[in-house]
Amino acid sequence: METLDQIVSTLSLAMGAAWGSGINLYATILALGLMGTTGNIVLPQTLHILMDPMVMGAAGLMYCVEFFADKIPGVDTGWDTLHTFIRIPAGVVLAAGAVGELTPAVALAAAIVGGGLAAGAHATKAGSRVIINTSPEPFTNWTASFVEDIAVIAGIWTALHHPWVFLACLALFILVMVWLLPKLWKGIKRILALIKQLFRPGER
């Protein structure tokens, strides 16, 4: 039973870090680093670098920047676009690092799955923000941003302290994500078509 619990805890940490990275990388790094530093959790040796004061300081600084950028309609979409090239690779690295003390094959498998999960979480966040930004008022955007921040921090805490609960919630998130992404893509295509018409009024 202890072996099963250890496997589930490791899997939860790996997938939790990847999922969190796809939504808010800096909050994920900061949460893991702070909980490890305070002794709230025991991070694997391969993730001890997250407890380095320089790493936590950089993550804290970038979290503050993202906190404000993520709440400005339009700016948040540009920020998400840029972070396509940051969040997904980071999800790969964190997922692999979470199981790095095991075999290279397990680390590679975690990296592959973690990268896919980070990409899906990032696409869901970024796509939903494009749709939300069509609203002229900023309050929906602010609400979405606060909910994302709280969800990441709460999710990381749950992944580390209640891995079975987190994995069940993650399975539900994946189901919702699979259902939602095609709808988000259709909505984004409609918005792009409308923008195109604005610049080509003769075609309307």
N, CA, C and O of each residue as an XYZ file, in Angstrom:
816
protein
N       0.822     -1.209      0.000
C       0.000      0.000      0.000
C       0.857      1.259      0.000
O       0.537      2.242     -0.669
N       1.960      1.217      0.766
C       2.860      2.362      0.815
C       3.457      2.630     -0.557
O       3.625      3.783     -0.952
N       3.782      1.555     -1.290
C       4.344      1.722     -2.628
C       3.330      2.400     -3.549
O       3.691      3.293     -4.315
N       2.078      1.987     -3.481
C       1.031      2.592     -4.296
C       0.861      4.065     -3.939
O       0.741      4.911     -4.825
N       0.852      4.370     -2.652
C       0.712      5.758     -2.228
C       1.881      6.606     -2.724
O       1.700      7.758     -3.119
N       3.080      6.024     -2.699
C       4.257      6.756     -3.170
C       4.159      7.028     -4.667
O       4.500      8.117     -5.129
N       3.696      6.043     -5.419
C       3.533      6.216     -6.867
C       2.511      7.305     -7.159
O       2.732      8.173     -8.004
N       1.393      7.247     -6.449
C       0.332      8.238     -6.655
C       0.821      9.636     -6.274
O       0.522     10.604     -6.973
N       1.568      9.751     -5.178
C       2.094     11.052     -4.747
C       3.056     11.626     -5.783
O       3.012     12.817     -6.088
N       3.926     10.770     -6.322
C       4.884     11.217     -7.334
C       4.169     11.629     -8.616
O       4.496     12.651     -9.220
N       3.192     10.825     -9.023
C       2.420     11.144    -10.221
C       1.655     12.449    -10.039
O       1.590     13.272    -10.952
N       1.075     12.632     -8.854
C       0.323     13.842     -8.581
C       1.216     15.075     -8.624
O       0.823     16.107     -9.169
N       2.413     14.977     -8.054
C       3.364     16.085     -8.087
C       3.751     16.419     -9.522
O       3.759     17.586     -9.915
N       4.074     15.388    -10.305
C       4.508     15.604    -11.689
C       3.407     16.239    -12.523
O       3.645     17.217    -13.232
N       2.206     15.689    -12.441
C       1.102     16.208    -13.246
C       0.597     17.546    -12.709
O       0.164     18.403    -13.479
N       0.653     17.723    -11.383
C       0.252     18.996    -10.800
C       1.167     20.126    -11.249
O       0.704     21.218    -11.580
N       2.476     19.854    -11.259
C       3.436     20.867    -11.705
C       3.238     21.197    -13.180
O       3.301     22.362    -13.571
N       3.000     20.175    -13.998
C       2.785     20.403    -15.435
C       1.498     21.176    -15.688
O       1.481     22.129    -16.467
N       0.426     20.762    -15.030
C      -0.862     21.439    -15.190
C      -0.773     22.896    -14.743
O      -1.235     23.793    -15.448
N      -0.181     23.129    -13.579
C      -0.036     24.488    -13.074
C       0.810     25.352    -13.987
O       0.520     26.534    -14.172
N       1.853     24.772    -14.560
C       2.726     25.515    -15.471
C       1.966     26.017    -16.686
O       2.225     27.113    -17.185
N       1.025     25.209    -17.159
C       0.267     25.599    -18.336
C      -0.653     26.782    -18.093
O      -1.042     27.471    -19.036
N      -1.005     27.025    -16.836
C      -1.916     28.121    -16.503
C      -1.145     29.320    -15.949
O      -1.310     30.442    -16.429
N      -0.321     29.089    -14.963
C       0.485     30.160    -14.374
C       1.793     29.555    -13.873
O       1.871     29.061    -12.748
N       2.803     29.602    -14.712
C       4.096     28.983    -14.406
C       4.724     29.563    -13.155
O       5.228     28.825    -12.308
N       4.696     30.887    -13.036
C       5.422     31.539    -11.941
C       4.764     31.262    -10.588
O       5.453     31.101     -9.580
N       3.439     31.208    -10.568
C       2.754     30.850     -9.328
C       3.067     29.409     -8.940
O       3.196     29.094     -7.757
N       3.188     28.541     -9.934
C       3.507     27.133     -9.678
C       4.892     26.981     -9.067
O       5.065     26.280     -8.070
N       5.877     27.641     -9.671
C       7.249     27.560     -9.158
C       7.320     28.147     -7.759
O       7.949     27.571     -6.871
N       6.673     29.299     -7.562
C       6.716     29.961     -6.265
C       6.041     29.119     -5.187
O       6.549     29.016     -4.070
N       4.899     28.515     -5.516
C       4.188     27.685     -4.536
C       5.027     26.468     -4.149
O       5.141     26.143     -2.968
N       5.611     25.800     -5.134
C       6.449     24.632     -4.842
C       7.676     25.027     -4.026
O       8.033     24.347     -3.064
N       8.317     26.122     -4.409
C       9.510     26.570     -3.702
C       9.219     26.963     -2.271
O       9.967     26.593     -1.366
N       8.142     27.709     -2.046
C       7.795     28.146     -0.693
C       7.408     26.969      0.199
O       7.820     26.905      1.357
N       6.619     26.040     -0.337
C       6.211     24.891      0.473
C       7.397     23.994      0.789
O       7.470     23.410      1.870
N       8.326     23.885     -0.155
C       9.533     23.096      0.111
C      10.438     23.763      1.125
O      10.993     23.090      1.994
N      10.599     25.081      1.030
C      11.473     25.830      1.931
C      10.949     25.827      3.365
O      11.722     25.721      4.317
N       9.644     25.942      3.507
C       9.041     25.981      4.848
C       8.885     24.600      5.475
O       8.435     24.482      6.615
N       9.254     23.555      4.736
C       9.125     22.203      5.259
C       7.719     21.666      5.196
O       7.416     20.624      5.778
N       6.850     22.380      4.482
C       5.463     21.941      4.341
C       5.375     20.665      3.516
O       4.480     19.842      3.710
N       6.324     20.514      2.586
C       6.424     19.306      1.769
C       7.895     18.952      1.607
O       8.772     19.766      1.895
N       8.158     17.748      1.150
C       9.526     17.330      0.838
C       9.612     17.143     -0.669
O       9.047     16.199     -1.222
N      10.322     18.048     -1.326
C      10.481     17.947     -2.772
C      11.562     16.935     -3.114
O      12.510     16.773     -2.346
N      11.446     16.255     -4.238
C      12.533     15.361     -4.660
C      13.808     16.157     -4.932
O      13.757     17.350     -5.231
N      14.931     15.491     -4.826
C      16.233     16.151     -4.995
C      16.308     16.930     -6.305
O      16.919     17.998     -6.364
N      15.696     16.403     -7.338
C      15.771     17.036     -8.656
C      14.976     18.338     -8.735
O      15.132     19.092     -9.695
N      14.128     18.616     -7.744
C      13.379     19.868     -7.728
C      13.833     20.805     -6.610
O      13.193     21.827     -6.362
N      14.917     20.471     -5.945
C      15.414     21.321     -4.862
C      15.813     22.704     -5.353
O      15.827     23.664     -4.582
N      16.137     22.805     -6.633
C      16.521     24.101     -7.192
C      15.393     25.123     -7.073
O      15.642     26.328     -7.050
N      14.156     24.642     -6.996
C      13.016     25.552     -6.861
C      13.027     26.272     -5.522
O      12.373     27.304     -5.368
N      13.770     25.734     -4.541
C      13.841     26.356     -3.222
C      14.969     27.363     -3.118
O      15.126     28.014     -2.086
N      15.762     27.499     -4.181
C      16.847     28.475     -4.180
C      16.258     29.884     -4.099
O      15.335     30.201     -4.849
N      16.771     30.738     -3.205
C      16.221     32.099     -3.061
C      16.213     32.885     -4.372
O      15.298     33.671     -4.616
N      17.231     32.677     -5.220
C      17.283     33.396     -6.486
C      16.147     32.952     -7.412
O      15.527     33.773     -8.088
N      15.885     31.643     -7.432
C      14.798     31.120     -8.269
C      13.456     31.615     -7.763
O      12.613     32.048     -8.548
N      13.253     31.554     -6.441
C      11.981     32.020     -5.874
C      11.810     33.522     -6.069
O      10.701     34.000     -6.309
N      12.916     34.269     -5.966
C      12.845     35.706     -6.178
C      12.453     36.042     -7.612
O      11.625     36.922     -7.848
N      13.057     35.332     -8.572
C      12.727     35.556     -9.985
C      11.284     35.171    -10.274
O      10.578     35.875    -10.996
N      10.845     34.037     -9.701
C       9.461     33.599     -9.906
C       8.486     34.590     -9.279
O       7.436     34.880     -9.853
N       8.832     35.110     -8.099
C       7.971     36.084     -7.435
C       7.858     37.372     -8.233
O       6.773     37.941     -8.358
N       8.982     37.830     -8.774
C       8.974     39.043     -9.593
C       8.109     38.862    -10.832
O       7.278     39.713    -11.149
N       8.308     37.745    -11.529
C       7.543     37.500    -12.750
C       6.061     37.248    -12.446
O       5.193     37.566    -13.258
N       5.784     36.680    -11.284
C       4.373     36.507    -10.895
C       3.701     37.865    -10.714
O       2.551     38.050    -11.112
N       4.417     38.811    -10.115
C       3.862     40.150     -9.941
C       3.588     40.806    -11.285
O       2.555     41.450    -11.467
N       4.524     40.641    -12.240
C       4.323     41.201    -13.581
C       3.104     40.560    -14.234
O       2.252     41.249    -14.794
N       3.030     39.215    -14.156
C       1.907     38.510    -14.771
C       0.588     38.844    -14.077
O      -0.462     38.880    -14.719
N       0.640     39.086    -12.774
C      -0.582     39.396    -12.028
C      -1.303     40.591    -12.642
O      -2.528     40.591    -12.767
N      -0.527     41.619    -13.027
C      -1.135     42.817    -13.615
C      -1.370     42.655    -15.114
O      -2.417     43.059    -15.619
N      -0.407     42.067    -15.836
C      -0.564     41.893    -17.283
C      -1.763     41.008    -17.603
O      -2.445     41.204    -18.609
N      -2.008     40.037    -16.737
C      -3.072     39.063    -16.973
C      -4.467     39.649    -16.770
O      -5.466     39.007    -17.095
N      -4.534     40.855    -16.237
C      -5.833     41.460    -15.942
C      -6.169     42.617    -16.873
O      -7.167     43.307    -16.670
N      -5.350     42.832    -17.885
C      -5.608     43.887    -18.862
C      -6.065     43.239    -20.165
O      -5.282     42.542    -20.810
N      -7.314     43.456    -20.561
C      -7.817     42.842    -21.801
C      -6.925     43.168    -22.991
O      -6.551     44.323    -23.193
N      -6.590     42.172    -23.765
C      -5.713     42.343    -24.910
C      -4.265     42.076    -24.542
O      -3.573     41.311    -25.215
N      -3.810     42.713    -23.467
C      -2.443     42.472    -22.996
C      -2.306     41.025    -22.538
O      -1.274     40.392    -22.757
N      -3.363     40.503    -21.896
C      -3.317     39.120    -21.417
C      -3.162     38.131    -22.568
O      -2.458     37.130    -22.439
N      -3.822     38.413    -23.697
C      -3.701     37.511    -24.847
C      -2.295     37.559    -25.433
O      -1.743     36.527    -25.816
N      -1.713     38.759    -25.504
C      -0.326     38.870    -25.960
C       0.637     38.156    -25.029
O       1.583     37.504    -25.472
N       0.383     38.287    -23.736
C       1.207     37.610    -22.717
C       1.091     36.088    -22.870
O       2.092     35.373    -22.821
N      -0.139     35.607    -23.055
C      -0.347     34.166    -23.237
C       0.343     33.662    -24.503
O       0.927     32.579    -24.508
N       0.273     34.451    -25.574
C       0.922     34.046    -26.828
C       2.422     33.894    -26.637
O       3.013     32.906    -27.073
N       3.034     34.872    -25.987
C       4.466     34.804    -25.699
C       4.799     33.591    -24.840
O       5.807     32.921    -25.063
N       3.950     33.314    -23.864
C       4.233     32.238    -22.916
C       3.917     30.838    -23.447
O       4.126     29.843    -22.752
N       3.415     30.769    -24.678
C       3.304     29.455    -25.324
C       4.672     28.786    -25.380
O       4.787     27.566    -25.263
N       5.708     29.604    -25.561
C       7.070     29.088    -25.709
C       7.795     28.963    -24.372
O       8.969     28.595    -24.331
N       7.097     29.270    -23.280
C       7.711     29.206    -21.949
C       6.994     28.201    -21.064
O       7.632     27.352    -20.442
N       5.665     28.292    -21.004
C       4.912     27.426    -20.088
C       5.006     25.956    -20.454
O       5.179     25.109    -19.578
N       4.893     25.643    -21.744
C       4.883     24.231    -22.146
C       6.242     23.564    -21.903
O       6.283     22.493    -21.299
N       7.362     24.164    -22.354
C       8.660     23.551    -22.033
C       8.905     23.445    -20.530
O       9.492     22.471    -20.058
N       8.449     24.462    -19.776
C       8.629     24.405    -18.324
C       7.827     23.257    -17.726
O       8.286     22.595    -16.796
N       6.629     23.019    -18.259
C       5.834     21.886    -17.802
C       6.536     20.565    -18.037
O       6.475     19.658    -17.207
N       7.208     20.464    -19.180
C       7.997     19.262    -19.494
C       9.104     19.067    -18.465
O       9.290     17.971    -17.938
N       9.835     20.143    -18.187
C      10.984     20.069    -17.267
C      10.521     19.741    -15.846
O      11.123     18.898    -15.181
N       9.458     20.398    -15.375
C       8.990     20.157    -14.012
C       8.437     18.747    -13.844
O       8.672     18.103    -12.821
N       7.700     18.263    -14.848
C       7.157     16.899    -14.754
C       8.282     15.875    -14.722
O       8.238     14.921    -13.945
N       9.292     16.075    -15.567
C      10.436     15.158    -15.574
C      11.214     15.255    -14.266
O      11.667     14.245    -13.728
N      11.367     16.487    -13.756
C      12.102     16.676    -12.506
C      11.414     16.037    -11.316
O      12.071     15.590    -10.377
N      10.089     15.994    -11.353
C       9.338     15.402    -10.241
C       9.595     13.913    -10.086
O       9.441     13.364     -8.995
N       9.991     13.249    -11.181
C      10.252     11.803    -11.136
C      11.707     11.508    -11.477
O      12.075     10.372    -11.774
N      12.521     12.550    -11.428
C      13.908     12.419    -11.857
C      14.737     11.441    -11.063
O      15.769     10.965    -11.534
N      14.284     11.136     -9.841
C      15.042     10.202     -9.001
C      14.757      8.751     -9.378
O      15.397      7.834     -8.864
N      13.802      8.549    -10.269
C      13.496      7.190    -10.731
C      14.334      6.901    -11.973
O      15.471      7.365    -12.056
N      13.816      6.162    -12.924
C      14.606      5.799    -14.098
C      14.464      6.847    -15.192
O      13.482      7.590    -15.203
N      15.435      6.925    -16.126
C      15.316      7.860    -17.253
C      14.065      7.613    -18.086
O      13.484      8.559    -18.617
N      13.646      6.370    -18.207
C      12.445      6.052    -18.980
C      11.206      6.659    -18.339
O      10.338      7.187    -19.033
N      11.125      6.583    -17.013
C       9.986      7.169    -16.300
C      10.019      8.692    -16.449
O       8.977      9.320    -16.640
N      11.205      9.282    -16.363
C      11.340     10.727    -16.517
C      10.896     11.172    -17.910
O      10.216     12.188    -18.058
N      11.288     10.399    -18.934
C      10.897     10.746    -20.304
C       9.387     10.621    -20.480
O       8.758     11.475    -21.105
N       8.804      9.551    -19.928
C       7.353      9.370    -20.020
C       6.620     10.519    -19.323
O       5.624     11.029    -19.835
N       7.123     10.921    -18.149
C       6.512     12.037    -17.418
C       6.636     13.335    -18.209
O       5.718     14.155    -18.217
N       7.774     13.516    -18.873
C       7.990     14.719    -19.684
C       7.008     14.773    -20.844
O       6.459     15.834    -21.142
N       6.782     13.644    -21.499
C       5.861     13.597    -22.640
C       4.432     13.912    -22.203
O       3.754     14.752    -22.794
N       3.986     13.208    -21.140
C       2.619     13.427    -20.657
C       2.480     14.826    -20.062
O       1.483     15.510    -20.289
N       3.495     15.245    -19.295
C       3.457     16.572    -18.686
C       3.424     17.678    -19.727
O       2.715     18.671    -19.558
N       4.191     17.514    -20.811
C       4.172     18.501    -21.878
C       2.807     18.606    -22.530
O       2.330     19.704    -22.820
N       2.178     17.458    -22.762
C       0.832     17.460    -23.341
C      -0.177     18.117    -22.419
O      -1.036     18.874    -22.873
N      -0.079     17.832    -21.120
C      -1.001     18.414    -20.150
C      -0.799     19.923    -20.042
O      -1.764     20.685    -19.994
N       0.473     20.351    -20.004
C       0.759     21.779    -19.941
C       0.238     22.498    -21.184
O      -0.312     23.595    -21.089
N       0.414     21.871    -22.349
C      -0.074     22.466    -23.596
C      -1.595     22.585    -23.584
O      -2.144     23.606    -23.998
N      -2.274     21.547    -23.111
C      -3.733     21.584    -23.051
C      -4.238     22.641    -22.085
O      -5.175     23.375    -22.397
N      -3.616     22.722    -20.908
C      -4.029     23.724    -19.917
C      -3.786     25.130    -20.442
O      -4.614     26.025    -20.270
N      -2.636     25.312    -21.085
C      -2.311     26.624    -21.650
C      -3.290     27.005    -22.755
O      -3.758     28.143    -22.803
N      -3.603     26.068    -23.637
C      -4.540     26.351    -24.727
C      -5.921     26.689    -24.199
O      -6.592     27.571    -24.735
N      -6.357     25.992    -23.145
C      -7.663     26.278    -22.549
C      -7.698     27.673    -21.942
O      -8.659     28.417    -22.134
N      -6.644     28.024    -21.208
C      -6.561     29.356    -20.595
C      -6.518     30.440    -21.667
O      -7.303     31.388    -21.633
N      -5.597     30.296    -22.619
C      -5.417     31.324    -23.641
C      -6.657     31.457    -24.520
O      -7.074     32.569    -24.844
N      -7.244     30.328    -24.906
C      -8.425     30.365    -25.761
C      -9.616     30.996    -25.071
O     -10.351     31.770    -25.683
N      -9.814     30.672    -23.802
C     -10.951     31.250    -23.071
C     -10.765     32.748    -22.892
O     -11.741     33.498    -22.895
N      -9.517     33.195    -22.736
C      -9.258     34.628    -22.591
C      -9.582     35.387    -23.872
O     -10.090     36.507    -23.808
N      -9.301     34.807    -25.025
C      -9.637     35.461    -26.299
C     -11.143     35.697    -26.374
O     -11.589     36.768    -26.786
N     -11.925     34.691    -25.975
C     -13.385     34.825    -25.988
C     -13.835     35.860    -24.968
O     -14.677     36.706    -25.268
N     -13.278     35.796    -23.766
C     -13.664     36.729    -22.699
C     -13.350     38.168    -23.096
O     -14.093     39.083    -22.742
N     -12.260     38.376    -23.827
C     -11.845     39.731    -24.192
C     -12.782     40.400    -25.190
O     -12.641     41.592    -25.465
N     -13.737     39.650    -25.736
C     -14.720     40.277    -26.622
C     -15.730     41.091    -25.819
O     -16.457     41.907    -26.386
N     -15.781     40.877    -24.511
C     -16.667     41.651    -23.647
C     -16.047     43.024    -23.406
O     -14.854     43.105    -23.113
N     -16.826     44.119    -23.521
C     -16.263     45.462    -23.370
C     -15.874     45.806    -21.935
O     -15.065     46.707    -21.712
N     -16.440     45.100    -20.969
C     -16.103     45.418    -19.571
C     -14.959     44.535    -19.094
O     -14.819     43.399    -19.546
N     -14.126     45.063    -18.164
C     -12.941     44.306    -17.725
C     -13.192     43.342    -16.572
O     -12.308     42.565    -16.211
N     -14.395     43.385    -15.989
C     -14.616     42.631    -14.744
C     -14.584     41.120    -14.958
O     -14.106     40.377    -14.101
N     -15.098     40.665    -16.117
C     -15.047     39.235    -16.410
C     -13.612     38.772    -16.532
O     -13.255     37.684    -16.080
N     -12.788     39.612    -17.151
C     -11.368     39.310    -17.306
C     -10.681     39.223    -15.952
O      -9.908     38.300    -15.701
N     -10.964     40.186    -15.082
C     -10.355     40.178    -13.751
C     -10.779     38.941    -12.975
O      -9.962     38.299    -12.315
N     -12.067     38.611    -13.060
C     -12.572     37.440    -12.344
C     -11.877     36.175    -12.823
O     -11.465     35.344    -12.013
N     -11.744     36.025    -14.154
C     -11.078     34.851    -14.715
C      -9.639     34.760    -14.223
O      -9.162     33.677    -13.882
N      -8.950     35.893    -14.186
C      -7.555     35.906    -13.761
C      -7.415     35.499    -12.297
O      -6.549     34.695    -11.953
N      -8.275     36.059    -11.428
C      -8.213     35.704    -10.004
C      -8.538     34.222     -9.802
O      -7.888     33.542     -9.008
N      -9.537     33.731    -10.515
C      -9.915     32.321    -10.398
C      -8.752     31.424    -10.824
O      -8.484     30.410    -10.180
N      -8.063     31.789    -11.903
C      -6.922     30.999    -12.373
C      -5.809     30.972    -11.332
O      -5.247     29.914    -11.047
N      -5.490     32.143    -10.759
C      -4.430     32.205     -9.749
C      -4.769     31.333     -8.544
O      -3.937     30.562     -8.068
N      -5.997     31.466     -8.062
C      -6.425     30.681     -6.890
C      -6.434     29.192     -7.216
O      -6.025     28.367     -6.399
N      -6.909     28.850     -8.428
C      -6.982     27.439     -8.821
C      -5.597     26.804     -8.875
O      -5.422     25.659     -8.458
N      -4.619     27.536     -9.382
C      -3.259     26.988     -9.483
C      -2.674     26.744     -8.094
O      -2.152     25.664     -7.815
N      -2.764     27.751     -7.226
C      -2.191     27.604     -5.883
C      -2.912     26.503     -5.105
O      -2.271     25.676     -4.457
N      -4.242     26.493     -5.170
C      -5.009     25.454     -4.480
C      -4.744     24.085     -5.087
O      -4.668     23.082     -4.376
N      -4.603     24.052     -6.421
C      -4.339     22.785     -7.098
C      -2.996     22.185     -6.722
O      -2.888     20.981     -6.488
N      -1.963     23.036     -6.664
C      -0.635     22.560     -6.267
C      -0.661     22.046     -4.834
O      -0.093     20.995     -4.539
N      -1.315     22.779     -3.948
C      -1.416     22.344     -2.549
C      -2.128     21.001     -2.462
O      -1.695     20.110     -1.731
N      -3.216     20.856     -3.205
C      -3.973     19.598     -3.192
C      -3.150     18.458     -3.782
O      -3.176     17.338     -3.272
N      -2.418     18.748     -4.858
C      -1.591     17.711     -5.484
C      -0.562     17.159     -4.514
O      -0.226     15.976     -4.569
N      -0.058     18.009     -3.624
C       0.991     17.599     -2.699
C       0.438     16.973     -1.419
O       1.086     16.110     -0.828
N      -0.743     17.392     -0.987
C      -1.279     16.913      0.288
C      -2.407     15.886      0.135
O      -2.621     15.061      1.023
N      -3.119     15.937     -0.981
C      -4.222     15.002     -1.221
C      -4.158     14.524     -2.678
O      -5.019     14.864     -3.489
N      -3.134     13.735     -2.995
C      -2.896     13.348     -4.395
C      -4.061     12.632     -5.054
O      -4.326     12.852     -6.236
N      -4.766     11.777     -4.316
C      -5.899     11.063     -4.908
C      -6.997     12.045     -5.331
O      -7.585     11.914     -6.405
N      -7.258     13.017     -4.476
C      -8.271     14.034     -4.793
C      -7.840     14.839     -6.011
O      -8.642     15.106     -6.907
N      -6.558     15.226     -6.036
C      -6.078     16.027     -7.169
C      -6.185     15.261     -8.478
O      -6.636     15.813     -9.482
N      -5.775     13.996     -8.480
C      -5.823     13.217     -9.718
C      -7.257     13.034    -10.212
O      -7.505     13.016    -11.417
N      -8.201     12.899     -9.276
C      -9.608     12.799     -9.669
C     -10.075     14.113    -10.293
O     -10.767     14.112    -11.311
N      -9.695     15.229     -9.679
C     -10.054     16.543    -10.236
C      -9.362     16.776    -11.574
O      -9.940     17.377    -12.479
N      -8.130     16.302    -11.698
C      -7.397     16.456    -12.955
C      -8.073     15.678    -14.080
O      -8.161     16.160    -15.209
N      -8.547     14.480    -13.768
C      -9.260     13.687    -14.778
C     -10.507     14.426    -15.248
O     -10.828     14.419    -16.436
N     -11.210     15.068    -14.309
C     -12.392     15.859    -14.658
C     -12.005     17.060    -15.512
O     -12.690     17.390    -16.481
N     -10.900     17.713    -15.147
C     -10.415     18.860    -15.924
C     -10.093     18.454    -17.359
O     -10.414     19.183    -18.298
N      -9.464     17.300    -17.529
C      -9.101     16.831    -18.871
C     -10.353     16.572    -19.703
O     -10.392     16.905    -20.887
N     -11.375     15.980    -19.090
C     -12.630     15.745    -19.805
C     -13.264     17.059    -20.248
O     -13.714     17.192    -21.387
N     -13.294     18.027    -19.335
C     -13.854     19.338    -19.676
C     -13.022     20.004    -20.763
O     -13.566     20.624    -21.677
N     -11.717     19.876    -20.663
C     -10.813     20.474    -21.640
C     -11.038     19.896    -23.033
O     -11.089     20.638    -24.014
N     -11.172     18.574    -23.125
C     -11.419     17.925    -24.412
C     -12.736     18.398    -25.011
O     -12.842     18.580    -26.224
N     -13.735     18.596    -24.164
C     -15.036     19.085    -24.640
C     -14.987     20.562    -25.033
O     -15.642     20.982    -25.987
N     -14.196     21.352    -24.279
C     -14.209     22.800    -24.446
C     -13.316     23.306    -25.572
O     -13.687     24.256    -26.262
N     -12.158     22.701    -25.775
C     -11.197     23.233    -26.740
C     -11.767     23.389    -28.151
O     -11.547     24.433    -28.765
N     -12.493     22.395    -28.702
C     -13.067     22.603    -30.045
C     -14.027     23.789    -30.102
O     -14.070     24.501    -31.105
N     -14.794     24.006    -29.037
C     -15.722     25.134    -28.994
C     -14.970     26.452    -28.915
O     -15.364     27.432    -29.546
N     -13.892     26.482    -28.146
C     -13.069     27.689    -28.078
C     -12.466     28.007    -29.443
O     -12.421     29.167    -29.853
N     -12.005     26.976    -30.140
C     -11.392     27.177    -31.448
C     -12.409     27.738    -32.438
O     -12.079     28.621    -33.229
N     -13.641     27.234    -32.401
C     -14.685     27.767    -33.287
C     -14.973     29.230    -32.963
O     -15.146     30.052    -33.863
N     -15.024     29.546    -31.669
C     -15.258     30.923    -31.265
C     -14.138     31.849    -31.707
O     -14.388     32.967    -32.157
N     -12.894     31.377    -31.577
C     -11.745     32.188    -31.990
C     -11.771     32.420    -33.498
O     -11.458     33.518    -33.957
N     -12.138     31.405    -34.269
C     -12.210     31.569    -35.725
C     -13.264     32.588    -36.116
O     -13.068     33.350    -37.063
N     -14.382     32.610    -35.398
C     -15.421     33.603    -35.676
C     -14.916     35.016    -35.376
O     -15.176     35.951    -36.134
N     -14.200     35.159    -34.272
C     -13.653     36.473    -33.911
C     -12.645     36.936    -34.957
O     -12.652     38.101    -35.355
N     -11.785     36.036    -35.398
C     -10.792     36.383    -36.422
C     -11.477     36.781    -37.733
O     -11.027     37.692    -38.428
N     -12.560     36.094    -38.054
C     -13.303     36.430    -39.278
C     -13.905     37.826    -39.181
O     -13.895     38.580    -40.154
N     -14.435     38.175    -37.991
C     -14.999     39.503    -37.798
C     -13.924     40.584    -37.896
O     -14.148     41.643    -38.480
N     -12.757     40.305    -37.318
C     -11.644     41.257    -37.384
C     -11.207     41.453    -38.839
O     -10.918     42.571    -39.267
N     -11.165     40.361    -39.583
C     -10.792     40.438    -40.991
C     -11.777     41.298    -41.776
O     -11.373     42.053    -42.660
N     -13.058     41.190    -41.460
C     -14.074     41.989    -42.138
C     -13.929     43.466    -41.827
O     -14.213     44.311    -42.676
N     -13.488     43.785    -40.615
C     -13.306     45.178    -40.253
C     -12.242     45.845    -41.114
O     -12.343     47.028    -41.439
N     -11.220     45.072    -41.478
C     -10.142     45.624    -42.291
C     -10.427     45.511    -43.791
O      -9.702     46.075    -44.610
N     -11.486     44.780    -44.145
C     -11.881     44.645    -45.556
C     -13.375     44.910    -45.668
O     -14.147     44.001    -45.972
N     -13.785     46.141    -45.426
C     -15.222     46.439    -45.398
C     -15.921     46.181    -46.719
O     -17.127     45.938    -46.729
N     -15.214     46.225    -47.819
C     -15.814     45.985    -49.114
C     -16.277     44.575    -49.310
O     -17.077     44.319    -50.211
N     -15.806     43.632    -48.499
C     -16.162     42.226    -48.634
C     -17.395     41.865    -47.826
O     -17.902     40.749    -47.944
N     -17.900     42.804    -46.989
C     -19.054     42.480    -46.142
C     -20.341     42.473    -46.947
O     -21.412     42.220    -46.396
